[in-house]
Amino acid sequence: MAKRLNPGVAVAGITIAALVGVGFLAAQAANSAPDNRGIARTSSPPPTAASGAPAPPVYVPPPVPANSGSGKRVVYSLKDSHVWLVNDAEQMLREYPVAAAPIKPQPGTFQVTQKKEEAQTGSDGLRITYSVRFGAVQGLPLGFAATDTPLDQIDTGAKPGPTPSGTGRPRTSAPASKQSAGIRSKTEDGAALWAFAPVGTPVIVVP
């Protein structure tokens, strides 16, 4: 006759077997499930420009004006107050803004007639260097020259607009005479023009 098991022992054995089975199934599920733990993790935003500001736009230099001649030359636009230095291969070597003179030349073809590197006082009363003359207008010397006066403070003869309300005093200009045909640039641009254009170099003035 077979020996009968104690009911308490049988229940305990069934319980242990059940727990082992549940643990085995849980382990299998954990091993087969993908590791998605990183998806729920909070991440830092991608890096941006300083203070969250957008990156500044890329500067695209303005092209040399059409119908401005050929070969080595200095091109000056009256409308844009801009200068281009172009070599014999039609390559633009440099371009930069200028402060126009109160008295402006007519569009046409000129040439460099005189140069002076040393500092002097221009017809507008400003201290200038790297003077490059290419003619005269209304009896006044016409030419380019560098100045350490900020270009936006030079009196170009344009009528000032109304002062916006709430901005305080209107902007003041550097002292200047209306009787001037001097075109002013920053010092580094004036030095580049002075080195680029010997006497006889064509200067093309376009509208």
Backbone as a printed PyTorch tensor [residue, N CA C, xyz], in Angstrom:
tensor([[[  0.8470,  -1.1840,   0.0000],
         [  0.0000,   0.0000,   0.0000],
         [  0.8860,   1.2380,   0.0000]],

        [[  0.5490,   2.1730,  -0.9040],
         [  1.3660,   3.4090,  -1.0250],
         [  1.2090,   4.2910,   0.1740]],

        [[  2.3310,   4.9520,   0.4730],
         [  2.3190,   5.8530,   1.6310],
         [  1.6170,   7.1490,   1.2800]],

        [[  0.6600,   7.5510,   2.1210],
         [ -0.1100,   8.7710,   1.8640],
         [  0.6940,   9.9760,   2.3340]],

        [[  0.7230,  11.0740,   1.4140],
         [  1.4430,  12.3030,   1.7630],
         [  0.6640,  13.1260,   2.7590]],

        [[  1.4120,  13.7800,   3.5670],
         [  0.7840,  14.7060,   4.5060],
         [  0.1740,  15.8670,   3.7210]],

        [[ -1.1360,  16.1820,   3.9380],
         [ -1.7730,  17.2810,   3.1730],
         [ -1.0290,  18.5940,   3.2760]],

        [[ -0.4350,  18.9100,   4.3930],
         [  0.2850,  20.1860,   4.5390],
         [  1.5160,  20.2440,   3.6800]],

        [[  2.2010,  19.0670,   3.5860],
         [  3.3990,  19.0320,   2.7570],
         [  3.0480,  19.1820,   1.2960]],

        [[  1.9370,  18.5360,   0.8860],
         [  1.5180,  18.6360,  -0.5150],
         [  1.1790,  20.0700,  -0.9040]],

        [[  0.4630,  20.7630,  -0.0400],
         [  0.0860,  22.1650,  -0.3380],
         [  1.3210,  23.0400,  -0.4310]],

        [[  2.2630,  22.7920,   0.4560],
         [  3.4940,  23.6020,   0.4260],
         [  4.2640,  23.3750,  -0.8540]],

        [[  4.2890,  22.0640,  -1.2760],
         [  5.0170,  21.7740,  -2.5160],
         [  4.3800,  22.4300,  -3.7250]],

        [[  3.0570,  22.3980,  -3.7910],
         [  2.3550,  23.0340,  -4.9140],
         [  2.6100,  24.5350,  -4.9390]],

        [[  2.5990,  25.1410,  -3.7670],
         [  2.8050,  26.5990,  -3.6740],
         [  4.1990,  26.9770,  -4.1540]],

        [[  5.2100,  26.1710,  -3.7370],
         [  6.5830,  26.4760,  -4.1480],
         [  6.7470,  26.3260,  -5.6520]],

        [[  6.0990,  25.2220,  -6.1730],
         [  6.1910,  25.0110,  -7.6150],
         [  5.5560,  26.1610,  -8.3920]],

        [[  4.4390,  26.6200,  -7.8760],
         [  3.7640,  27.7300,  -8.5490],
         [  4.6130,  28.9930,  -8.5290]],

        [[  5.2410,  29.2960,  -7.3850],
         [  6.0670,  30.4880,  -7.2820],
         [  7.2740,  30.4040,  -8.2030]],

        [[  7.8700,  29.1810,  -8.2790],
         [  9.0170,  29.0120,  -9.1720],
         [  8.6150,  29.2360, -10.6200]],

        [[  7.4300,  28.7220, -10.9830],
         [  6.9480,  28.9060, -12.3510],
         [  6.6910,  30.3530, -12.6840]],

        [[  6.0690,  31.0840, -11.7650],
         [  5.8130,  32.5110, -11.9920],
         [  7.1180,  33.2790, -12.1380]],

        [[  8.1000,  32.9390, -11.2730],
         [  9.3910,  33.6210, -11.3730],
         [ 10.0800,  33.3400, -12.6860]],

        [[  9.9890,  32.0950, -13.1600],
         [ 10.6090,  31.7390, -14.4300],
         [  9.9740,  32.4910, -15.5880]],

        [[  8.6360,  32.5790, -15.5910],
         [  7.9390,  33.2990, -16.6620],
         [  8.2740,  34.7940, -16.6380]],

        [[  8.3900,  35.3460, -15.4390],
         [  8.7320,  36.7770, -15.3250],
         [ 10.1250,  37.0400, -15.8600]],

        [[ 11.0400,  36.1050, -15.5410],
         [ 12.4040,  36.2750, -16.0360],
         [ 12.4530,  36.1790, -17.5460]],

        [[ 11.6800,  35.2660, -18.1260],
         [ 11.6330,  35.1330, -19.5680],
         [ 11.0750,  36.3860, -20.2220]],

        [[ 10.0360,  36.9260, -19.6350],
         [  9.4460,  38.1480, -20.1970],
         [ 10.4250,  39.3080, -20.1450]],

        [[ 11.1690,  39.4180, -19.0540],
         [ 12.1360,  40.5120, -18.9250],
         [ 13.2470,  40.3990, -19.9410]],

        [[ 13.6720,  39.1570, -20.2000],
         [ 14.7580,  38.9640, -21.1510],
         [ 14.3230,  39.2040, -22.5920]],

        [[ 13.0560,  38.9080, -22.8990],
         [ 12.5900,  39.0600, -24.2720],
         [ 12.0720,  40.4470, -24.5810]],

        [[ 11.7570,  41.2810, -23.6090],
         [ 11.2160,  42.6240, -23.8350],
         [ 12.3240,  43.5690, -24.2520]],

        [[ 12.0710,  44.5230, -25.1580],
         [ 13.0990,  45.4920, -25.5530],
         [ 13.4140,  46.4340, -24.4130]],

        [[ 14.6480,  46.9700, -24.4420],
         [ 15.0690,  47.9050, -23.3930],
         [ 14.6030,  49.3070, -23.7600]],

        [[ 13.4570,  49.7280, -23.2760],
         [ 12.8680,  51.0320, -23.5960],
         [ 13.0390,  52.0210, -22.4540]],

        [[ 13.8800,  51.6900, -21.5410],
         [ 13.9700,  52.5560, -20.3710],
         [ 14.4650,  53.9490, -20.7230]],

        [[ 15.3030,  54.0920, -21.7310],
         [ 15.8300,  55.3950, -22.0910],
         [ 14.8080,  56.3130, -22.7360]],

        [[ 13.7440,  55.7900, -23.2980],
         [ 12.7520,  56.6180, -23.9950],
         [ 12.0330,  57.5300, -23.0230]],

        [[ 11.7790,  57.0610, -21.8610],
         [ 11.0300,  57.8570, -20.8890],
         [ 11.8990,  58.8550, -20.1560]],

        [[ 13.2020,  58.7380, -20.3480],
         [ 14.1060,  59.6320, -19.6260],
         [ 14.0510,  61.0250, -20.2070]],

        [[ 13.9800,  62.0400, -19.3750],
         [ 13.9770,  63.4250, -19.8370],
         [ 15.3590,  63.7820, -20.3610]],

        [[ 15.4290,  64.3270, -21.5700],
         [ 16.7090,  64.6980, -22.1680],
         [ 16.8110,  66.2000, -22.3140]],

        [[ 18.0560,  66.6980, -22.4650],
         [ 18.2890,  68.1320, -22.6500],
         [ 17.9900,  68.5120, -24.0900]],

        [[ 17.4870,  69.7460, -24.3420],
         [ 17.2370,  70.1880, -25.7250],
         [ 18.5370,  70.3260, -26.4800]],

        [[ 18.5090,  70.2400, -27.8140],
         [ 19.7440,  70.3970, -28.5940],
         [ 20.3360,  71.7690, -28.3840]],

        [[ 21.6540,  71.9090, -28.4680],
         [ 22.2890,  73.2100, -28.2550],
         [ 21.8610,  74.2170, -29.3080]],

        [[ 21.7160,  75.4710, -28.9000],
         [ 21.3460,  76.5640, -29.8050],
         [ 22.3910,  77.6580, -29.6900]],

        [[ 22.1870,  78.7340, -30.4460],
         [ 23.1010,  79.8740, -30.3770],
         [ 23.0240,  80.5030, -28.9980]],

        [[ 23.9950,  81.3400, -28.6700],
         [ 24.0520,  81.9800, -27.3640],
         [ 22.7470,  82.6980, -27.0600]],

        [[ 22.2800,  82.5240, -25.8370],
         [ 21.0480,  83.1470, -25.3560],
         [ 19.8360,  82.7430, -26.1810]],

        [[ 19.9370,  81.6380, -26.9020],
         [ 18.7970,  81.1780, -27.6760],
         [ 18.5520,  81.9710, -28.9410]],

        [[ 19.4310,  82.9070, -29.2730],
         [ 19.2300,  83.7390, -30.4620],
         [ 19.5770,  82.9460, -31.7170]],

        [[ 18.8830,  83.2060, -32.8290],
         [ 19.2140,  82.5050, -34.0790],
         [ 20.5710,  82.9230, -34.5970]],

        [[ 21.1910,  82.0500, -35.3610],
         [ 22.4980,  82.3560, -35.9290],
         [ 22.3780,  83.5410, -36.8860]],

        [[ 23.3660,  84.4360, -36.9090],
         [ 23.2950,  85.5930, -37.8120],
         [ 23.3400,  85.1520, -39.2630]],

        [[ 22.6820,  85.9040, -40.1520],
         [ 22.6890,  85.5270, -41.5720],
         [ 24.0730,  85.6560, -42.1720]],

        [[ 24.3410,  84.8480, -43.1620],
         [ 25.6390,  84.8830, -43.8440],
         [ 25.6880,  86.1190, -44.7450]],

        [[ 26.7890,  86.8800, -44.6590],
         [ 26.9220,  88.0900, -45.4690],
         [ 27.2200,  87.7210, -46.9130]],

        [[ 26.4330,  88.2560, -47.8130],
         [ 26.6440,  88.0440, -49.2430],
         [ 27.0510,  89.3860, -49.8490]],

        [[ 28.2790,  89.5320, -50.3240],
         [ 28.7160,  90.8260, -50.8510],
         [ 27.9360,  91.2140, -52.0930]],

        [[ 27.6060,  92.4880, -52.2370],
         [ 26.8960,  92.9260, -53.4360],
         [ 27.7670,  92.7760, -54.6640]],

        [[ 27.1960,  92.3910, -55.8000],
         [ 27.9980,  92.2070, -57.0130],
         [ 28.4500,  93.5390, -57.5920]],

        [[ 29.4890,  93.4780, -58.3910],
         [ 29.9490,  94.6710, -59.0980],
         [ 28.8340,  95.1380, -60.0290]],

        [[ 28.4970,  96.4250, -60.0200],
         [ 27.4080,  96.9090, -60.8700],
         [ 27.6450,  96.6040, -62.3450]],

        [[ 26.5590,  96.3100, -63.0360],
         [ 26.6420,  96.0870, -64.4810],
         [ 27.0210,  97.3950, -65.1880]],

        [[ 27.5770,  97.2690, -66.3740],
         [ 27.9630,  98.4320, -67.1760],
         [ 28.9170,  99.3590, -66.4170]],

        [[ 29.8690,  98.7340, -65.7210],
         [ 30.8320,  99.5390, -64.9640],
         [ 32.2380,  99.3940, -65.5240]],

        [[ 32.3390,  99.1110, -66.8140],
         [ 33.6440,  99.0230, -67.4400],
         [ 34.2500,  97.6410, -67.3440]],

        [[ 35.5150,  97.5450, -67.6680],
         [ 36.2330,  96.2740, -67.6300],
         [ 37.6720,  96.5370, -67.2670]],

        [[ 38.3940,  95.4730, -66.8930],
         [ 39.7830,  95.6090, -66.5030],
         [ 39.9270,  96.1400, -65.0900]],

        [[ 41.1680,  96.4300, -64.7240],
         [ 41.4250,  96.9440, -63.3840],
         [ 40.7820,  98.3080, -63.2210]],

        [[ 40.0080,  98.4660, -62.1460],
         [ 39.2760,  99.7110, -61.9560],
         [ 38.7130,  99.8060, -60.5500]],

        [[ 38.3440, 101.0360, -60.1930],
         [ 37.5920, 101.3140, -58.9700],
         [ 36.1850, 101.6860, -59.4020]],

        [[ 35.2010, 101.0330, -58.8250],
         [ 33.8040, 101.3070, -59.1670],
         [ 33.1340, 101.9290, -57.9490]],

        [[ 32.4540, 103.0450, -58.1840],
         [ 31.7630, 103.7590, -57.1030],
         [ 30.3110, 103.9580, -57.4730]],

        [[ 29.3980, 103.4710, -56.6400],
         [ 27.9620, 103.6170, -56.8720],
         [ 27.4220, 104.7830, -56.0530]],

        [[ 26.8530, 105.7670, -56.7410],
         [ 26.2750, 106.9140, -56.0530],
         [ 25.0480, 106.5140, -55.2350]],

        [[ 24.2170, 105.6660, -55.8240],
         [ 22.9660, 105.2800, -55.1600],
         [ 23.2180, 104.4480, -53.9170]],

        [[ 24.1610, 103.5260, -54.0090],
         [ 24.4080, 102.6010, -52.9050],
         [ 25.5040, 103.0640, -51.9520]],

        [[ 26.2230, 104.1400, -52.2920],
         [ 27.3650, 104.5950, -51.4780],
         [ 28.2890, 103.4190, -51.1840]],

        [[ 28.7560, 102.7800, -52.2630],
         [ 29.5480, 101.5630, -52.1370],
         [ 30.6780, 101.5940, -53.1570]],

        [[ 31.7970, 100.9620, -52.8010],
         [ 32.9770, 100.9190, -53.6620],
         [ 33.4020,  99.4710, -53.8790]],

        [[ 33.8440,  99.1800, -55.1040],
         [ 34.3780,  97.8550, -55.4480],
         [ 35.7650,  98.0510, -56.0600]],

        [[ 36.6980,  97.1780, -55.7110],
         [ 38.0180,  97.1580, -56.3280],
         [ 38.0910,  95.9030, -57.1980]],

        [[ 38.2790,  96.0920, -58.4990],
         [ 38.2430,  94.9860, -59.4560],
         [ 39.5830,  94.9130, -60.1670]],

        [[ 40.1290,  93.6930, -60.2940],
         [ 41.4320,  93.5520, -60.9510],
         [ 41.2870,  93.2620, -62.4440]],

        [[ 42.4110,  93.0570, -63.1140],
         [ 42.4050,  92.8330, -64.5670],
         [ 41.6580,  91.5710, -64.9670]],

        [[ 41.5950,  90.5950, -64.0610],
         [ 40.9080,  89.3260, -64.3530],
         [ 39.4200,  89.3960, -64.0190]],

        [[ 38.9170,  90.6050, -63.7910],
         [ 37.5080,  90.8050, -63.4480],
         [ 37.1280,  90.1500, -62.1210]],

        [[ 38.0990,  90.0430, -61.2330],
         [ 37.8310,  89.5190, -59.8950],
         [ 37.6420,  90.6810, -58.9280]],

        [[ 36.5650,  90.6170, -58.1400],
         [ 36.3470,  91.6380, -57.1310],
         [ 37.2490,  91.3480, -55.9420]],

        [[ 38.2180,  92.2180, -55.6920],
         [ 39.1650,  92.0010, -54.6040],
         [ 38.6560,  92.5280, -53.2780]],

        [[ 37.8280,  93.5590, -53.3290],
         [ 37.3320,  94.1550, -52.0870],
         [ 36.0890,  94.9830, -52.4020]],

        [[ 35.1890,  95.0610, -51.4450],
         [ 34.0260,  95.9380, -51.5590],
         [ 33.6960,  96.4550, -50.1600]],

        [[ 33.1980,  97.6920, -50.1080],
         [ 32.9470,  98.2820, -48.7910],
         [ 32.0380,  99.5080, -48.9320]],

        [[ 31.3430,  99.8640, -47.8570],
         [ 30.4830, 101.0570, -47.8800],
         [ 31.3150, 102.3110, -47.6510]],

        [[ 30.7890, 103.4250, -48.1130],
         [ 31.4330, 104.7210, -47.9060],
         [ 30.3770, 105.7330, -47.4920]],

        [[ 30.8530, 106.8630, -46.9750],
         [ 29.9770, 108.0010, -46.7070],
         [ 30.1020, 108.9420, -47.8910]],

        [[ 28.9880, 109.1620, -48.5830],
         [ 29.0070, 109.9870, -49.7920],
         [ 29.3180, 111.4470, -49.4540]],

        [[ 29.8320, 112.1620, -50.4330],
         [ 30.1070, 113.5900, -50.2620],
         [ 28.8300, 114.3900, -50.4500]],

        [[ 28.7070, 115.5270, -49.7670],
         [ 27.5480, 116.3910, -50.0100],
         [ 27.4370, 116.8250, -51.4710]],

        [[ 28.5800, 117.0950, -52.1300],
         [ 28.5900, 117.4530, -53.5440],
         [ 29.0830, 116.2390, -54.3190]],

        [[ 28.2310, 115.7220, -55.1790],
         [ 28.5040, 114.4440, -55.8330],
         [ 28.8780, 114.6400, -57.3000]],

        [[ 29.7290, 113.7740, -57.8210],
         [ 30.0840, 113.8570, -59.2410],
         [ 28.9740, 113.2880, -60.1110]],

        [[ 29.0180, 113.5800, -61.3800],
         [ 28.1180, 112.9540, -62.3410],
         [ 28.6580, 111.5640, -62.6910]],

        [[ 27.7960, 110.6220, -62.9920],
         [ 28.2900, 109.3080, -63.4400],
         [ 29.2030, 109.4720, -64.6470]],

        [[ 30.2320, 108.6520, -64.7080],
         [ 31.1630, 108.7240, -65.8270],
         [ 32.4650, 108.0130, -65.5010]],

        [[ 33.4310, 108.1790, -66.4010],
         [ 34.7340, 107.5430, -66.2590],
         [ 35.7700, 108.5940, -65.8980]],

        [[ 36.5000, 108.3540, -64.8060],
         [ 37.5420, 109.2440, -64.3290],
         [ 38.8290, 108.4210, -64.2000]],

        [[ 39.8760, 109.0430, -63.6830],
         [ 41.0750, 108.2870, -63.3550],
         [ 41.7890, 108.9530, -62.1890]],

        [[ 42.5390, 108.1420, -61.4550],
         [ 43.2680, 108.6620, -60.2990],
         [ 44.3240, 109.6510, -60.7920]],

        [[ 44.3230, 110.8440, -60.1860],
         [ 45.2460, 111.8950, -60.6020],
         [ 46.2790, 112.2440, -59.5400]],

        [[ 45.9550, 111.9530, -58.2880],
         [ 46.8550, 112.3670, -57.2060],
         [ 46.5950, 111.4950, -55.9770]],

        [[ 47.6680, 111.2020, -55.2350],
         [ 47.5400, 110.3990, -54.0160],
         [ 48.3670, 111.0300, -52.8950]],

        [[ 47.8570, 110.8970, -51.6580],
         [ 48.6070, 111.3720, -50.5000],
         [ 48.2670, 110.4740, -49.3220]],

        [[ 49.2960, 109.8530, -48.7720],
         [ 49.0870, 108.9200, -47.6670],
         [ 48.9920, 109.6180, -46.3200]],

        [[ 49.7290, 110.7300, -46.1510],
         [ 49.8250, 111.3860, -44.8440],
         [ 48.4910, 112.0060, -44.4190]],

        [[ 48.3680, 112.2100, -43.1170],
         [ 47.1550, 112.8150, -42.5620],
         [ 47.0530, 114.2810, -42.9640]],

        [[ 45.8380, 114.7180, -43.2070],
         [ 45.5580, 116.1120, -43.5430],
         [ 44.1100, 116.4050, -43.1620]],

        [[ 43.7280, 117.6520, -43.3150],
         [ 42.3470, 118.0310, -43.0480],
         [ 41.6010, 118.1310, -44.3680]],

        [[ 40.4920, 117.3880, -44.4830],
         [ 39.7170, 117.3950, -45.7150],
         [ 38.8650, 118.6350, -45.8570]],

        [[ 38.2710, 118.7860, -47.0240],
         [ 37.4120, 119.9470, -47.2680],
         [ 36.1610, 119.9270, -46.3970]],

        [[ 35.8620, 118.7720, -45.8010],
         [ 34.7200, 118.6830, -44.8890],
         [ 35.1220, 118.9100, -43.4450]],

        [[ 36.3860, 119.2230, -43.2130],
         [ 36.8520, 119.4980, -41.8660],
         [ 37.2770, 118.2690, -41.0890]],

        [[ 37.1970, 117.0920, -41.6860],
         [ 37.5750, 115.8660, -41.0020],
         [ 39.0570, 115.5650, -41.2010]],

        [[ 39.6370, 114.8700, -40.2450],
         [ 41.0110, 114.3910, -40.3900],
         [ 40.9710, 113.1710, -41.3100]],

        [[ 41.7490, 113.2180, -42.3930],
         [ 41.7160, 112.1370, -43.3680],
         [ 43.1280, 111.6350, -43.6660]],

        [[ 43.2030, 110.3980, -44.1270],
         [ 44.4540, 109.7990, -44.5910],
         [ 44.1570, 109.0080, -45.8590]],

        [[ 45.2080, 108.5270, -46.5180],
         [ 45.0680, 107.7150, -47.7350],
         [ 44.1480, 108.3920, -48.7610]],

        [[ 44.4840, 109.6270, -49.0660],
         [ 43.6860, 110.3910, -50.0220],
         [ 43.9890, 109.9450, -51.4490]],

        [[ 42.9230, 109.6890, -52.2170],
         [ 43.0390, 109.2910, -53.6260],
         [ 42.1110, 110.1930, -54.4370]],

        [[ 42.6810, 111.1710, -55.1330],
         [ 41.8660, 112.1020, -55.9140],
         [ 41.6950, 111.6020, -57.3420]],

        [[ 40.5130, 111.8700, -57.8870],
         [ 40.2800, 111.4810, -59.2860],
         [ 39.5470, 112.5630, -60.0680]],

        [[ 39.7390, 113.8120, -59.6640],
         [ 39.1370, 114.9140, -60.4090],
         [ 38.6780, 116.0370, -59.4960]],

        [[ 37.7660, 116.8380, -60.0140],
         [ 37.2110, 117.9530, -59.2530],
         [ 35.7580, 118.1290, -59.6620]],

        [[ 34.9670, 118.6960, -58.7640],
         [ 33.5730, 118.9960, -59.0480],
         [ 33.2400, 120.3250, -58.3790]],

        [[ 32.7090, 121.2430, -59.1410],
         [ 32.3940, 122.5840, -58.6630],
         [ 33.6190, 123.2380, -58.0190]],

        [[ 34.7840, 122.9820, -58.5940],
         [ 36.0080, 123.5890, -58.0910],
         [ 36.5600, 122.9550, -56.8320]],

        [[ 35.9720, 121.8390, -56.3720],
         [ 36.4190, 121.1680, -55.1590],
         [ 37.1020, 119.8540, -55.5100]],

        [[ 38.1250, 119.4670, -54.7450],
         [ 38.7930, 118.1910, -55.0290],
         [ 37.8310, 117.0290, -54.8400]],

        [[ 37.8110, 116.1470, -55.8290],
         [ 36.9340, 114.9770, -55.8060],
         [ 37.7830, 113.7420, -55.5560]],

        [[ 37.4400, 112.9910, -54.5450],
         [ 38.2410, 111.7970, -54.2920],
         [ 37.7980, 111.0370, -53.0700]],

        [[ 38.5220, 109.9360, -52.8370],
         [ 38.2820, 109.0670, -51.6810],
         [ 39.3340, 109.3680, -50.6170]],

        [[ 38.9650, 109.1580, -49.3630],
         [ 39.9300, 109.2740, -48.2750],
         [ 39.3750, 108.5470, -47.0640]],

        [[ 40.2860, 108.0550, -46.2340],
         [ 39.8920, 107.3450, -45.0180],
         [ 39.7910, 108.3170, -43.8570]],

        [[ 38.9370, 107.9820, -42.9140],
         [ 38.7940, 108.7850, -41.7020],
         [ 38.4920, 107.8710, -40.5360]],

        [[ 38.8930, 108.3150, -39.3380],
         [ 38.5590, 107.5430, -38.1500],
         [ 37.2190, 107.9670, -37.5560]],

        [[ 36.5490, 108.9160, -38.1940],
         [ 35.2030, 109.2970, -37.7790],
         [ 34.2120, 108.2290, -38.2390]],

        [[ 33.3310, 107.7370, -37.3620],
         [ 32.3420, 106.7400, -37.8000],
         [ 31.5470, 107.2430, -38.9980]],

        [[ 31.3700, 106.3790, -39.9800],
         [ 30.7200, 106.8070, -41.2210],
         [ 29.2990, 107.2980, -40.9950]],

        [[ 28.5890, 106.7050, -40.0170],
         [ 27.1990, 107.1150, -39.8060],
         [ 27.0890, 108.4570, -39.0910]],

        [[ 28.2200, 109.0580, -38.7570],
         [ 28.2060, 110.3830, -38.1350],
         [ 28.6710, 111.4810, -39.0870]],

        [[ 28.9320, 111.1170, -40.3270],
         [ 29.4140, 112.0970, -41.2950],
         [ 28.2410, 112.7230, -42.0280]],

        [[ 28.2820, 114.0240, -42.1720],
         [ 27.2270, 114.7630, -42.8760],
         [ 27.3880, 114.5420, -44.3790]],

        [[ 26.4630, 113.7840, -44.9670],
         [ 26.5270, 113.5110, -46.4060],
         [ 25.6440, 114.4500, -47.2220]],

        [[ 25.0280, 115.4200, -46.5530],
         [ 24.1820, 116.3570, -47.2700],
         [ 22.7510, 115.8990, -47.4020]],

        [[ 22.4360, 114.6960, -46.9300],
         [ 21.0570, 114.2080, -46.9970],
         [ 20.2220, 114.9000, -45.9330]],

        [[ 18.9650, 115.1560, -46.2530],
         [ 18.0820, 115.7990, -45.2930],
         [ 17.7340, 114.8100, -44.1860]],

        [[ 17.9400, 115.2090, -42.9170],
         [ 17.6240, 114.2790, -41.8310],
         [ 16.1320, 114.0740, -41.7100]],

        [[ 15.7380, 112.8690, -41.3610],
         [ 14.3290, 112.5580, -41.1460],
         [ 13.8870, 113.0270, -39.7770]],

        [[ 12.5910, 112.9640, -39.4840],
         [ 12.0960, 113.3790, -38.1780],
         [ 12.6320, 112.4760, -37.0840]],

        [[ 12.8850, 113.0630, -35.9270],
         [ 13.3700, 112.2880, -34.7980],
         [ 12.2380, 111.4730, -34.2120]],

        [[ 12.3590, 110.1460, -34.1040],
         [ 11.2830, 109.3370, -33.5220],
         [ 10.9720, 109.7850, -32.1130]],

        [[  9.6850, 109.7730, -31.7520],
         [  9.2780, 110.1960, -30.4200],
         [  9.8640, 109.2580, -29.3870]],

        [[ 10.2440, 109.8360, -28.2440],
         [ 10.7460, 109.0340, -27.1490],
         [ 12.2040, 108.6540, -27.2660]],

        [[ 12.9080, 109.1520, -28.2610],
         [ 14.3140, 108.7770, -28.4210],
         [ 15.2560, 109.8600, -27.9070]],

        [[ 14.7090, 110.9240, -27.3590],
         [ 15.5690, 111.9650, -26.8250],
         [ 16.1200, 112.8510, -27.9140]],

        [[ 17.3440, 113.2790, -27.7200],
         [ 17.9600, 114.2160, -28.6610],
         [ 18.1960, 113.5600, -30.0120]],

        [[ 18.0560, 114.3190, -31.1080],
         [ 18.3800, 113.7480, -32.4220],
         [ 19.8630, 113.4590, -32.5060]],

        [[ 20.2380, 112.5230, -33.3880],
         [ 21.6340, 112.1650, -33.5490],
         [ 22.4190, 113.3410, -34.0950]],

        [[ 23.5690, 113.5750, -33.5210],
         [ 24.4210, 114.6570, -33.9980],
         [ 25.4220, 114.1120, -34.9990]],

        [[ 25.8830, 114.9650, -35.8770],
         [ 26.8450, 114.5610, -36.8930],
         [ 28.1950, 115.1810, -36.5840]],

        [[ 29.2320, 114.5800, -37.1430],
         [ 30.5520, 115.1770, -37.0210],
         [ 30.5510, 116.4910, -37.7790]],

        [[ 31.3100, 117.4770, -37.3050],
         [ 31.3200, 118.7570, -38.0050],
         [ 31.7680, 118.5720, -39.4430]],

        [[ 31.0480, 119.1940, -40.3520],
         [ 31.3900, 119.0530, -41.7640],
         [ 30.8880, 120.2540, -42.5360]],

        [[ 31.5770, 120.5640, -43.6140],
         [ 31.1770, 121.6470, -44.4920],
         [ 30.3910, 121.0710, -45.6570]],

        [[ 29.3410, 121.7610, -46.0700],
         [ 28.5710, 121.3160, -47.2340],
         [ 29.4000, 121.4220, -48.5050]],

        [[ 30.4200, 122.2800, -48.4910],
         [ 31.2450, 122.4510, -49.6760],
         [ 32.3480, 121.4000, -49.6960]],

        [[ 31.9740, 120.1560, -49.9470],
         [ 32.9450, 119.0700, -49.9640],
         [ 32.5380, 118.0310, -50.9970]],

        [[ 33.5170, 117.5060, -51.6920],
         [ 33.2960, 116.4060, -52.6310],
         [ 34.1160, 115.1940, -52.2110]],

        [[ 34.4300, 115.1180, -50.9050],
         [ 35.2350, 114.0220, -50.3880],
         [ 34.3820, 112.8300, -49.9880]],

        [[ 34.7240, 111.6540, -50.4880],
         [ 34.0260, 110.4050, -50.1890],
         [ 34.8330, 109.6960, -49.1120]],

        [[ 34.2090, 109.3720, -47.9730],
         [ 34.9520, 108.8810, -46.8180],
         [ 34.7120, 107.3870, -46.5680]],

        [[ 35.7780, 106.7240, -46.1050],
         [ 35.6910, 105.2950, -45.7990],
         [ 36.3810, 105.0160, -44.4670]],

        [[ 36.2530, 103.7830, -44.0040],
         [ 37.0020, 103.3520, -42.8320],
         [ 38.4900, 103.2910, -43.1910]],

        [[ 39.3300, 103.3430, -42.1560],
         [ 40.7720, 103.4030, -42.3900],
         [ 41.2890, 102.1960, -43.1560]],

        [[ 40.8520, 100.9800, -42.7760],
         [ 41.3860,  99.7980, -43.4510],
         [ 40.9510,  99.7350, -44.9170]],

        [[ 39.7530, 100.2360, -45.2260],
         [ 39.3020, 100.2530, -46.6140],
         [ 40.0390, 101.3170, -47.4170]],

        [[ 40.2650, 102.4650, -46.8060],
         [ 41.0160, 103.5120, -47.4880],
         [ 42.4420, 103.0930, -47.7870]],

        [[ 43.0640, 102.3730, -46.8550],
         [ 44.4270, 101.8980, -47.0810],
         [ 44.4650, 100.8860, -48.2240]],

        [[ 43.4460, 100.0250, -48.3050],
         [ 43.3890,  99.0380, -49.3900],
         [ 43.2320,  99.7200, -50.7390]],

        [[ 42.3820, 100.7300, -50.8240],
         [ 42.2050, 101.4650, -52.0800],
         [ 43.4980, 102.1860, -52.4700]],

        [[ 44.1470, 102.8010, -51.4890],
         [ 45.3740, 103.5540, -51.7620],
         [ 46.4450, 102.6310, -52.3470]],

        [[ 46.5440, 101.4040, -51.8160],
         [ 47.5350, 100.4590, -52.3120],
         [ 47.1420,  99.8640, -53.6650]],

        [[ 45.8460,  99.7720, -53.9280],
         [ 45.3520,  99.1240, -55.1470],
         [ 45.4460, 100.0240, -56.3700]],

        [[ 45.2360, 101.3180, -56.1850],
         [ 45.0180, 102.2290, -57.3300],
         [ 46.1370, 103.2330, -57.4930]],

        [[ 47.1350, 102.9520, -58.3180],
         [ 48.1440, 103.9700, -58.6170],
         [ 47.5600, 105.0640, -59.5120]],

        [[ 48.3150, 106.1340, -59.6620],
         [ 47.8650, 107.2310, -60.5480],
         [ 47.6100, 106.6620, -61.9470]],

        [[ 46.4670, 107.0300, -62.5170],
         [ 46.0750, 106.5600, -63.8370],
         [ 45.0400, 105.4470, -63.7880]],

        [[ 44.7750, 104.8720, -62.6120],
         [ 43.7740, 103.8140, -62.5010],
         [ 42.3830, 104.3720, -62.7970]],

        [[ 41.6000, 103.6970, -63.6620],
         [ 40.2440, 104.1840, -63.9360],
         [ 39.3490, 104.1350, -62.6930]],

        [[ 38.5260, 105.1530, -62.5610],
         [ 37.4860, 105.1970, -61.5320],
         [ 36.1580, 105.3470, -62.2560]],

        [[ 35.2940, 104.3720, -62.1210],
         [ 34.0050, 104.3760, -62.7990],
         [ 32.9190, 104.7430, -61.8050]],

        [[ 32.2750, 105.8660, -62.0310],
         [ 31.1680, 106.3000, -61.1630],
         [ 29.8630, 105.9220, -61.8610]],

        [[ 29.0680, 105.1190, -61.1590],
         [ 27.7690, 104.6850, -61.7150],
         [ 26.6580, 105.3270, -60.9050]],

        [[ 25.4670, 105.4370, -61.4900],
         [ 24.3540, 106.0780, -60.7750],
         [ 24.0640, 105.4050, -59.4340]]])
